[in-house]
Amino acid sequence: MTIQQTADCVIFRAPAPMKVASSAMINAGIGYYQNFVNRSVPKSYDERDPHAEYTRYLTAHGFIIEETVAMMTAVYAKHAVIRTFTHGELSLTVMVTAGLGNAVDITRALLRSETYHVGTINMWVLVDAKLSDEALLQGLISATEAKTKALFTENILDPQTHTLATGTSTDSVLVASSQQGSYQQYAGPITELGKLIGHGVYQTLLAAIRAYKKEVGAGTWR
């Protein structure tokens, strides 16, 4: 899978529509989509109707909205971490952009004030297999659990509660399947697909978090 990184986007154009489940900003839910976009916007981005603005942006850049699933982040596209993992007959590619300035411990969120800070973790899991609806949704769960474990490993804290963060307040995740190759009914943690998703997301997000820490320390992160 060839993923393109431009100045302000991470883009994947699939050769055929993929079966997708996501919490993406544009076209969330389950459907078939051929274009995948993770757009980087400035920290000052403050549109009153971001969905409408994003739709205009995609259209202006040649994307057909009905064929496109799209996320948004304040992390530079150049900081995306992209890795491919294989195990047996299974193969998948993970793309992560990680900004952690808005880390949240969801179990303590009731104790937080509603202060917004820029920072989000966006994740794609692109699977070369045929997935059931169950596997797509279980894949989202497996990816999210692996995300939280990576945050724990790197000791990322909620700055308000000072407890371990489970994510950020604006995370998005996507699992897409080529609907080719082996059929996968499930993607939980004891299945071969779930194991590979967990491993792939964990390793890719670890790399993204460590790059974030390094760049923040050098004062060159956005």
HUZIGI-V860257 format. One record per pair of residues at least 12 apart in sequence whose ideal C-beta (glycine too) atoms are under 10 Angstrom apart, sorted by the first residue. I is the first residue (numbers start at 1). J is the second residue. If there is no record, write none. Layout:
# HUZIGI-V860257
i->[I;I]
j->[J;J]
This chain:
# HUZIGI-V860257
i->[1;1;1;1;1;1;1;1;1;1;1;1;1;1;1;1;2;2;2;3;3;3;3;3;3;3;3;3;4;5;5;5;5;5;5;5;5;5;6;6;6;6;6;7;7;7;7;8;8;8;8;8;8;8;8;8;8;9;9;9;9;9;9;9;9;9;9;9;10;10;10;10;10;10;10;10;10;10;10;10;10;10;10;10;10;10;11;11;11;11;11;11;11;11;11;11;12;12;12;12;12;12;12;12;12;12;12;12;13;13;13;13;13;13;13;14;14;14;14;14;14;14;14;14;15;15;15;16;16;16;16;16;17;17;17;17;17;17;17;17;17;18;18;18;18;18;18;18;18;18;18;18;18;18;18;18;18;18;18;19;19;19;19;19;19;19;19;19;19;19;19;19;19;19;20;20;20;20;20;20;20;20;20;20;20;20;20;21;21;21;21;21;21;21;21;21;21;21;21;21;21;21;22;22;22;22;22;22;22;22;22;22;22;22;22;22;23;23;23;23;23;23;23;23;23;24;24;24;24;24;24;24;24;24;24;24;24;24;25;25;25;25;25;25;25;25;25;25;25;25;25;25;25;26;26;26;26;26;26;26;26;26;26;26;26;26;26;27;27;27;27;27;27;28;28;28;28;28;29;30;30;30;30;31;31;31;32;32;32;32;32;33;33;33;33;33;33;33;33;34;34;34;34;34;34;34;35;35;35;35;35;35;35;35;35;35;36;36;36;36;36;36;36;36;36;36;37;37;37;37;37;37;37;37;37;37;38;38;38;38;38;38;38;38;38;38;38;38;38;38;38;38;39;39;39;39;39;39;39;39;39;39;40;40;40;40;40;40;40;40;40;40;40;40;40;41;41;41;41;41;41;41;41;42;42;42;43;43;43;43;43;43;43;44;44;45;45;45;47;50;51;53;54;54;54;55;55;57;57;58;69;69;69;69;70;70;71;71;71;71;71;71;71;71;71;71;71;72;72;72;72;73;73;73;73;73;73;73;73;73;73;73;74;74;74;74;74;74;74;74;74;74;75;75;75;75;75;75;75;75;75;75;75;75;75;75;75;75;76;76;76;76;76;76;77;78;78;79;79;79;79;79;79;79;79;79;79;80;80;80;80;80;80;80;80;80;81;81;81;81;81;81;81;81;81;81;81;81;81;81;81;82;82;82;82;82;82;82;82;82;83;83;83;83;83;83;83;83;84;84;84;84;85;85;85;85;85;85;85;85;86;86;86;87;87;87;87;87;87;88;88;88;89;89;89;89;89;90;90;90;90;90;90;90;90;90;90;90;90;91;91;91;91;91;91;91;91;92;92;92;92;92;92;92;92;92;92;92;92;92;92;92;92;92;93;93;93;93;93;93;93;93;94;94;94;94;94;94;94;94;94;94;94;94;94;94;94;94;94;94;95;95;95;95;95;95;95;95;96;96;96;96;96;96;96;96;96;96;96;96;96;96;96;96;96;96;96;97;97;97;97;97;97;97;97;98;98;98;98;98;98;98;98;98;98;98;98;98;98;98;98;98;98;98;98;98;98;99;99;99;99;99;99;99;99;99;99;99;99;99;100;100;100;100;100;100;100;100;100;100;100;100;100;100;100;100;100;100;101;101;101;101;101;101;101;101;101;102;102;102;102;102;102;102;102;102;102;102;102;102;102;102;103;103;103;103;103;103;103;103;103;103;103;103;103;103;103;103;104;104;104;104;104;104;104;104;104;104;104;104;104;104;105;105;105;105;105;105;105;105;105;105;105;105;105;106;106;106;106;106;106;107;107;107;107;107;108;108;108;108;108;108;108;108;109;109;109;109;109;110;111;111;111;111;112;112;112;112;112;113;114;115;115;115;116;116;117;117;117;117;117;118;118;118;119;119;119;119;119;120;120;120;120;120;120;121;121;121;121;121;121;121;121;121;121;121;121;121;121;121;121;122;122;122;122;122;122;122;123;123;123;123;123;123;123;123;123;123;123;123;123;123;123;124;124;124;124;124;124;124;124;125;125;125;125;125;125;125;125;125;125;125;125;125;125;125;125;125;126;126;126;126;126;127;127;127;127;127;127;127;127;127;127;127;127;127;128;128;128;128;128;128;129;129;129;129;129;129;129;129;129;129;129;129;130;130;130;130;130;130;130;130;130;131;131;131;131;131;131;131;131;131;131;131;131;132;132;132;132;132;132;133;134;134;134;134;134;135;135;135;135;135;135;135;135;135;135;135;135;136;136;136;136;136;136;137;137;138;138;138;138;138;138;138;138;138;138;138;139;139;139;139;139;139;139;139;139;139;139;139;139;139;139;139;140;140;140;140;140;141;141;141;141;141;141;141;142;142;142;142;142;142;142;142;142;142;142;142;142;142;142;143;143;143;143;143;143;143;143;143;143;143;144;144;144;144;144;145;145;145;145;145;145;145;145;146;146;146;146;146;146;146;146;146;146;146;146;147;147;147;147;147;147;147;147;147;147;148;148;148;148;148;148;149;149;149;149;149;149;150;150;150;150;150;150;150;150;150;150;151;151;151;151;151;151;151;151;152;152;152;153;153;153;153;154;154;154;154;154;154;154;155;156;156;156;156;173;175;175;175;177]
j->[13;14;15;36;82;84;91;92;93;95;124;126;127;128;176;178;15;82;93;36;38;80;82;84;93;95;124;126;77;38;40;76;77;78;79;80;82;95;39;40;61;77;78;40;76;77;78;38;39;40;41;42;57;61;76;77;78;36;37;38;39;40;57;58;61;70;77;80;36;37;38;39;40;71;73;75;77;78;79;80;82;95;96;97;122;124;35;36;37;38;39;61;63;68;70;77;34;35;36;37;38;69;82;93;95;124;126;176;34;35;36;37;63;67;68;32;33;34;35;36;67;126;176;178;34;178;180;32;34;178;179;180;31;32;33;34;35;67;176;178;179;31;32;33;34;35;36;69;126;127;128;131;174;175;176;177;178;179;180;31;32;33;127;130;131;132;133;135;136;175;176;177;178;179;32;33;34;36;69;124;126;131;136;174;175;176;177;69;125;131;133;135;136;137;138;139;140;173;174;175;176;177;36;69;70;71;123;124;125;136;140;172;173;174;175;176;71;122;123;140;144;171;172;173;174;36;37;38;68;69;70;71;72;122;124;172;173;174;37;38;39;50;51;54;55;69;70;71;72;73;122;170;172;39;50;51;54;55;57;58;63;65;68;69;70;71;72;65;66;67;68;69;70;69;70;71;172;174;69;133;136;137;175;66;67;69;66;67;69;176;179;64;66;67;68;69;70;174;176;63;64;66;67;68;69;176;58;62;63;64;65;66;67;68;69;70;63;68;69;70;71;95;124;126;174;176;54;57;58;61;63;68;69;70;71;72;69;70;71;72;73;75;77;80;95;96;97;122;123;124;172;174;54;57;58;61;70;71;72;73;77;122;72;73;74;75;76;77;78;79;80;97;99;122;222;53;54;57;72;73;74;75;118;74;118;222;74;99;101;117;118;119;222;74;118;72;74;118;72;72;72;72;70;71;72;68;70;70;72;70;124;172;174;176;172;174;95;97;120;122;123;124;170;171;172;173;174;120;122;170;172;97;98;99;118;119;120;121;122;170;171;172;97;99;101;102;117;118;119;120;170;222;96;97;98;99;100;101;118;119;120;121;122;208;212;215;221;222;97;99;215;220;221;222;97;97;222;96;97;98;99;208;211;212;215;221;222;95;96;97;98;122;124;204;208;211;94;95;96;97;98;203;204;205;206;207;208;209;210;211;212;94;95;96;97;124;126;204;207;208;95;96;200;201;203;204;207;208;126;128;200;204;125;196;197;199;200;201;203;204;128;196;200;192;193;195;196;199;200;182;192;196;128;129;181;182;192;127;128;129;181;182;184;191;192;193;195;196;197;126;127;128;129;178;181;196;200;124;125;126;127;128;129;139;175;176;177;178;193;196;197;199;200;201;124;125;126;127;128;176;200;204;123;124;125;126;127;143;146;196;197;199;200;201;202;203;204;205;207;208;122;123;124;125;126;174;204;208;121;122;123;124;125;143;147;150;173;200;201;203;204;205;206;207;208;209;211;120;121;122;123;124;172;208;212;119;120;121;122;123;147;150;151;154;156;168;171;204;205;206;207;208;209;210;211;212;213;117;118;119;120;121;122;168;170;208;212;216;221;222;117;119;120;121;151;154;156;157;159;165;167;168;208;209;212;213;216;221;117;118;119;120;159;168;212;216;221;115;116;117;118;119;120;121;158;159;165;167;168;169;170;171;117;119;121;151;156;157;158;159;160;161;164;165;166;167;168;169;117;119;158;159;160;161;163;165;166;167;168;169;170;171;151;156;157;158;159;160;161;162;163;164;165;166;167;148;158;165;166;167;169;158;161;163;164;166;158;160;161;162;163;164;165;166;158;160;161;166;169;161;158;160;161;163;158;159;160;161;169;160;169;159;160;169;169;170;159;160;168;169;170;168;170;222;168;169;170;171;212;167;168;169;170;171;172;144;147;150;151;156;165;167;168;170;171;172;173;205;208;209;212;168;170;171;172;173;174;208;140;143;144;146;147;171;172;173;174;175;200;201;204;205;208;143;172;173;174;175;176;201;204;139;140;142;143;146;173;174;175;176;177;187;193;196;197;200;201;204;174;175;176;177;178;139;175;176;177;178;179;181;184;187;193;196;197;200;177;178;179;180;181;182;177;178;179;180;181;182;183;184;187;192;193;196;177;178;179;180;181;182;183;184;185;175;176;177;178;179;182;183;184;185;186;187;193;177;183;184;185;186;187;185;184;185;186;187;188;175;177;183;184;185;186;187;188;191;193;194;197;174;175;176;177;184;187;175;187;175;184;185;186;187;188;189;191;193;194;197;173;174;175;176;177;184;186;187;188;191;193;194;196;197;198;201;173;174;175;187;197;173;175;187;188;189;194;197;175;186;187;188;189;191;193;194;195;196;197;198;199;200;201;173;174;175;187;194;197;198;200;201;202;205;166;167;171;173;201;166;188;189;194;197;198;201;202;189;194;197;198;199;200;201;202;203;204;205;206;166;167;168;171;173;198;201;202;204;205;164;165;166;167;202;205;166;198;201;202;205;206;201;202;203;204;205;206;207;208;209;210;164;165;166;167;168;205;206;209;164;165;166;202;205;206;209;205;206;208;209;210;212;213;209;168;209;212;213;201;187;193;197;193]
